[in-house]
């Protein structure tokens, strides 16, 4: 772990971990982690999948039994049942995965109302809090829509509403924007930052593999192989590693054995050829679901060997188009062609 012990003007850390280890059988998820997380800040745990971020979250939230070491959260030992009983209502944990803390068949309003009832809010208080959160997240027009019919970005906004309904002192967000389009991701973080500004005493702990997101956070914990590599502000880590991006900084912080053989990904330019074979073609592809048009007369050609990307927000028709191209979904109008043959979905 880094020797950075500066917690700024926070007199007491929100979370303190001492020699914390956790194993799932033989695989070790956490290895002797020592860490102090400052209070009243937005703190990011950065690192690729499988480095122990979610395991750390589950211990901090009191959702997993301690095996070795000590976790102190909000002023007490999270292994102590009485302390957990007292502080867990002050903790909110949004698990990894789109809509994992939601009930798909309940409406937007019913989901938030359910969580409000769990924390004992009366009817008038529930109505007030739910109204404020749905307005803040832009979900008010969709209050009656089933959660299972929301886009990925809207599901995460609803999950955040459910997590914030009881004004927690500690908010844990485990990779909340994975699988969410760039526009919805930006809106999500602007929303979180606005809520943090209104509730300056709330501590927010976020796990993310997106380094550009981590630049938003005031303090970072870089993890790899179940251990802490370094802590500090984004600027601290860039300065310490003498790099220009957090991705480069993270790689520089890895042990030499992990960095051996690393090469940045490069994609050589494709050689254009006028007679190159057309591998995939869409001709005025259209798909309607009742009165709703999901894809509207889309056409393009993709040559053999070409890397072709569909870019756009959740719900704009990318998946529907790909399903029509592969014959998994019949088109309402138009045609899909693969290597010179018309796709027959039947």
C-alpha atoms as one frame of an Amber mdcrd trajectory, in Angstrom:
protein
   0.000   0.000   0.000   0.981   3.588  -0.571   2.424   5.536   2.315  -0.033
   8.344   1.570  -1.784   8.907   4.911  -3.045  12.398   4.223  -6.785  12.445
   4.722  -7.099  16.175   4.184  -9.393  17.974   6.604 -11.365  14.831   7.570
 -10.699  14.253  11.299 -11.943  10.677  11.214 -12.082   8.204   8.325 -15.473
   6.890   7.224 -13.980   3.403   6.826 -10.841   1.822   8.270  -9.592  -1.632
   7.233  -6.836  -3.446   9.105  -5.173  -6.579   7.690  -8.353  -7.628   5.894
  -8.204 -10.886   3.952 -10.981 -12.806   2.225 -10.931 -16.075   0.286 -13.474
 -18.044  -1.732 -12.075 -21.503  -1.136  -8.499 -21.396  -2.441  -8.771 -18.184
  -4.545  -7.898 -15.163  -2.396  -9.965 -12.072  -3.159  -8.318  -9.780  -0.573
  -4.824 -10.096   0.874  -4.015  -8.228   4.076  -5.594  -4.920   3.069  -4.814
  -1.881   5.237  -6.786   1.175   4.205  -8.352   4.361   5.555 -11.122   5.955
   3.481 -11.715   9.653   4.188 -15.183  10.806   5.218 -17.342  13.303   3.364
 -15.729  12.693  -0.029 -16.375  10.824  -3.252 -13.779   8.046  -3.201 -13.099
   5.723  -6.125 -11.791   2.153  -6.073 -10.125   1.658  -9.443  -8.838  -1.457
 -11.119  -9.901  -4.133 -13.613 -12.489  -6.825 -12.929 -11.538  -9.446 -10.372
  -9.130  -7.374  -8.249 -11.300  -7.432  -5.098 -13.367  -4.238  -5.324 -16.774
  -5.923  -4.939 -15.476  -8.179  -2.147 -14.267  -5.105  -0.282 -17.659  -3.455
  -0.741 -19.542  -6.441   0.645 -17.414  -6.411   3.807 -17.786  -2.651   4.284
 -21.559  -2.925   3.853 -21.751  -5.736   6.406 -23.188  -8.055   3.739 -20.409
 -10.645   4.028 -18.919 -12.307   7.098 -15.404 -11.271   8.076 -12.765 -13.980
   7.756  -9.603 -12.183   8.789  -8.798  -8.638   9.887 -11.037  -5.791  10.998
 -13.382  -3.391   9.213 -14.493  -0.269  11.063 -17.412   1.559   9.498 -19.049
   4.738  10.753 -17.262   4.558  14.077 -17.443   0.882  15.025 -16.490  -2.707
  14.188 -18.609  -4.098  11.335 -18.084  -7.609  12.742 -20.036  -6.569  15.854
 -23.704  -7.455  15.417 -24.958  -4.613  17.613 -22.939  -2.024  15.685 -24.151
  -3.411  12.340 -27.733  -3.229  13.560 -27.238   0.420  14.504 -25.367   1.666
  11.427 -26.713  -0.429   8.544 -29.757   1.886   8.185 -27.186   4.659   7.602
 -25.476   2.674   4.812 -26.768   2.213   1.261 -25.306  -0.382  -1.086 -26.046
  -0.371  -4.835 -24.680  -3.696  -6.139 -23.008  -4.325  -9.473 -25.273  -5.012
 -12.441 -28.021  -3.051 -14.218 -31.082  -2.934 -11.972 -29.788  -5.528  -9.512
 -31.492  -3.778  -6.586 -34.775  -3.311  -8.459 -37.988  -5.335  -8.872 -38.598
  -5.611 -12.615 -42.395  -5.990 -12.429 -42.899  -3.020 -10.085 -43.225   0.470
 -11.494 -40.628   3.194 -10.999 -42.728   4.739  -8.215 -43.455   1.370  -6.568
 -39.759   0.462  -6.435 -38.792   3.644  -4.595 -41.891   3.430  -2.407 -40.943
  -0.117  -1.400 -37.514   0.992  -0.181 -39.031   3.995   1.600 -41.391   1.672
   3.478 -38.456  -0.512   4.518 -37.025   2.467   6.378 -40.314   3.304   8.057
 -41.151   6.589   6.334 -44.764   7.694   6.737 -46.998   8.242   3.714 -46.541
  12.020   3.424 -42.760  11.743   3.937 -42.567   8.977   1.324 -44.482  11.056
  -1.194 -42.228  14.062  -0.625 -38.946  12.146  -0.858 -40.013  10.091  -3.876
 -41.229  13.186  -5.712 -37.943  15.026  -5.098 -35.790  12.085  -6.209 -37.809
  11.321  -9.358 -37.712  14.979 -10.360 -33.962  15.214  -9.722 -33.248  12.123
 -11.817 -35.658  12.962 -14.645 -37.720   9.842 -13.924 -40.936  11.632 -12.917
 -42.539  11.224 -16.398 -41.891   7.458 -16.169 -43.249   6.902 -12.647 -45.782
   4.311 -13.859 -43.403   2.403 -16.163 -42.235  -1.057 -15.057 -38.576  -1.091
 -14.016 -37.897  -4.018 -16.352 -38.847  -1.865 -19.356 -36.379   0.923 -18.601
 -33.123   1.508 -20.476 -29.855   0.703 -18.709 -29.185   4.322 -17.776 -32.710
   4.798 -16.415 -32.422   1.606 -14.348 -29.273   2.929 -12.713 -30.933   6.265
 -11.968 -33.836   4.402 -10.377 -31.413   2.250  -8.396 -29.792   5.450  -7.136
 -33.193   6.796  -6.050 -33.819   3.609  -4.074 -30.363   3.878  -2.499 -30.849
   7.522  -1.465 -34.425   7.386  -0.179 -33.301   7.193   3.474 -30.530   9.844
   3.351 -27.579   7.497   4.013 -24.321   8.641   5.592 -22.370   6.118   3.475
 -23.272   5.350  -0.142 -21.590   2.380  -1.858 -21.860   2.253  -5.663 -20.398
  -0.903  -7.207 -19.595  -0.206 -10.884 -22.884   1.690 -11.335 -22.283   2.720
 -14.961 -20.993  -0.548 -16.441 -23.039  -1.266 -19.578 -24.481   2.261 -19.638
 -24.020   4.511 -22.677 -21.654   7.524 -22.433 -24.414  10.166 -22.298 -26.285
   8.348 -19.512 -23.013   7.824 -17.664 -22.277  11.536 -17.725 -25.823  12.341
 -16.562 -25.514   9.786 -13.751 -22.313  11.337 -12.369 -23.652  14.870 -12.676
 -26.629  13.681 -10.652 -24.432  12.086  -7.982 -22.230  15.192  -7.773 -25.309
  17.379  -7.348 -26.620  15.177  -4.551 -23.210  15.212  -2.830 -23.189  19.012
  -2.972 -26.580  19.065  -1.229 -25.459  16.495   1.382 -21.843  17.433   2.217
 -21.652  15.000   5.139 -22.338  11.936   2.993 -19.386   9.691   2.111 -19.553
   8.042  -1.324 -17.455   5.017  -2.259 -17.472   4.000  -5.923 -15.939   0.986
  -7.662 -15.142   1.545 -11.321 -12.979   0.200 -14.112 -13.461   3.400 -16.156
 -10.420   5.582 -15.595 -11.990   8.659 -17.197 -14.753   8.462 -14.583 -12.235
   8.221 -11.781 -10.941  11.702 -12.628 -14.199  13.023 -11.132 -13.437  11.594
  -7.687 -11.575  13.488  -4.983  -9.610  10.473  -3.694  -8.653   7.141  -5.273
  -7.684   3.645  -4.181  -5.850   1.681  -6.889  -6.243  -2.091  -6.447  -4.803
  -5.181  -8.096  -4.684  -8.829  -7.067  -6.616  -8.240  -3.847  -4.154  -5.605
  -2.624  -3.945  -1.816  -2.516  -1.337  -0.401  -4.880  -1.665   3.285  -3.981
  -4.022   5.932  -2.626  -4.388   9.657  -3.200  -6.118  12.203  -5.405  -6.064
  11.664  -9.189  -3.451  14.421  -9.430  -1.348  12.698  -6.737  -1.268   9.448
  -8.705  -0.410  11.209 -11.973   2.375  13.164 -10.288   3.754  10.130  -8.490
   3.925   8.013 -11.650   4.899  10.903 -13.972   2.169   9.909 -16.427  -0.472
  11.822 -18.391  -3.516   9.607 -17.815  -4.918   7.474 -15.005  -4.754   4.408
 -17.232  -1.009   4.935 -17.672  -0.653   5.701 -13.961  -2.411   2.473 -12.994
  -0.175   0.398 -15.255   2.900   2.146 -13.822   1.758   1.233 -10.292   1.534
  -2.479 -11.096   4.353  -4.766  -9.924   7.075  -5.356 -12.500   5.933  -8.972
 -12.955   2.460  -7.762 -14.001   3.834  -5.147 -16.403   6.141  -7.518 -18.279
   5.060  -7.952 -21.856   2.501  -5.146 -21.707   1.935  -3.409 -25.011  -0.726
  -0.767 -25.704  -3.444  -1.920 -28.093  -2.939  -0.549 -31.591  -5.261  -1.091
 -34.541  -3.483  -0.662 -37.876  -5.362   1.318 -40.533  -7.418  -0.823 -42.875
  -6.254  -0.980 -46.457  -9.054   0.362 -48.647  -9.891  -1.580 -51.776 -12.563
  -0.739 -54.339 -13.247  -4.420 -55.037 -13.331  -5.607 -51.408 -16.111  -8.034
 -50.588 -19.184  -6.712 -48.749 -19.643  -8.859 -45.656 -22.727  -7.231 -44.106
 -25.323  -4.983 -45.683 -28.476  -3.336 -44.367 -31.004  -2.110 -46.905 -33.651
   0.193 -45.391 -33.948  -1.986 -42.292 -36.970  -1.008 -40.217 -38.439  -2.540
 -37.080 -41.706  -1.559 -35.433 -43.098  -2.800 -32.154 -46.737  -1.784 -32.402
 -46.850   1.984 -32.842 -43.204   2.369 -31.745 -40.492   2.456 -34.434 -37.254
   1.124 -32.958 -35.226   1.189 -36.208 -36.223   3.469 -39.079 -34.925   2.694
 -42.606 -31.297   2.052 -41.684 -28.811   1.293 -44.435 -25.050   0.653 -44.501
 -22.340  -1.634 -45.904 -19.512  -3.311 -43.989 -16.569  -4.703 -45.938 -14.804
  -7.967 -45.071 -12.137  -7.280 -42.443 -13.648  -3.940 -41.420 -14.181  -3.084
 -37.746 -17.582  -1.417 -37.637 -19.022   0.115 -34.465 -22.581   0.959 -33.470
 -22.476   4.099 -31.317 -25.465   5.596 -29.535 -27.378   5.850 -26.287 -29.325
   3.016 -24.686 -32.586   2.391 -26.528 -31.545   3.972 -29.836 -31.863   0.713
 -31.838 -28.348  -0.806 -31.830 -29.335  -4.230 -30.458 -32.504  -4.397 -32.569
 -30.457  -3.718 -35.713 -27.918  -6.418 -34.825 -30.691  -8.929 -34.189 -32.171
  -8.225 -37.621 -28.738  -8.555 -39.250 -28.251 -11.996 -37.691 -31.757 -13.270
 -38.368 -32.786 -13.350 -34.719 -35.522 -10.788 -35.338 -37.614 -10.343 -38.504
 -37.603  -6.864 -40.032 -40.842  -4.946 -40.519 -39.362  -3.524 -43.722 -36.091
  -3.749 -45.590 -33.497  -6.488 -45.959 -30.314  -7.738 -44.305 -27.546  -9.417
 -46.338 -24.572 -11.482 -45.157 -21.786 -12.338 -47.618 -24.056 -11.836 -50.599
 -26.986 -13.837 -49.255 -30.250 -12.459 -47.955 -30.879 -13.199 -44.276 -33.992
 -15.290 -43.697 -35.183 -15.045 -40.065 -37.730 -17.855 -40.541
